[in-house]
C-alpha cells in the first residue's frame, strides 16, 4: 500500500470518528434536556397535588392479588 492511500484512509477514519463524537454529543445533550424536563414536570405535579382541594386523593394505590 502506498503512502498516499494510507494517508487518505487515516484521514477518512479521523473524519468518521469526529462525526461519531458529534452525534454522541448531540444525543447526550438531548438526554440531559429530557431529564431536566422530566424533573421539572415531576416537581410541578407534586406542587399541584399539594395545592389541590383533596390532596389525599390519588396519592395511594391499593393493589390486591
C-alpha positions in Angstrom: 0.0 0.0 0.0 1.4 3.4 -0.9 1.7 6.3 1.5 -0.9 8.5 -0.3 -3.6 5.7 0.1 -2.7 5.1 3.7 -2.8 8.9 4.4 -6.3 9.0 2.8 -7.5 6.1 4.9 -6.3 7.7 8.1 -7.9 11.0 7.2 -11.2 9.3 6.4 -11.1 7.4 9.7 -10.4 10.5 11.6 -13.4 12.3 10.0 -15.7 9.3 10.8 -14.6 9.4 14.4 -15.2 13.1 14.6 -18.7 12.7 13.1 -19.5 9.9 15.6 -18.4 12.0 18.5 -20.6 14.9 17.3 -23.6 12.7 17.1 -22.9 11.3 20.5 -22.6 14.8 22.0 -26.0 15.7 20.4 -27.7 12.7 21.9 -26.2 13.3 25.3 -27.4 16.9 25.2 -30.8 15.7 24.2 -30.9 13.2 27.1 -29.9 15.9 29.5 -32.7 18.2 28.3 -35.2 15.4 28.6 -34.1 14.6 32.1 -34.3 18.2 33.1 -37.8 18.5 31.6 -38.9 15.3 33.4 -37.6 16.6 36.7 -39.4 19.9 36.2 -42.7 18.0 35.3 -42.5 15.9 38.4 -41.8 18.9 40.6 -44.8 20.7 39.1 -47.0 17.7 39.6 -46.1 17.4 43.3 -46.8 21.1 43.8 -50.2 20.9 42.1 -51.1 17.9 44.4 -50.2 20.0 47.4 -52.4 22.8 46.3 -55.4 20.7 45.2 -58.7 20.7 47.0 -58.3 17.0 48.1 -54.6 16.3 48.2 -55.1 12.9 49.8 -57.0 11.5 46.8 -54.9 9.7 44.2 -51.8 9.7 46.4 -52.0 5.9 47.2 -52.9 2.9 45.1 -54.4 -0.3 46.7 -53.5 -3.4 44.9 -54.8 -6.9 45.8 -53.8 -10.0 44.1 
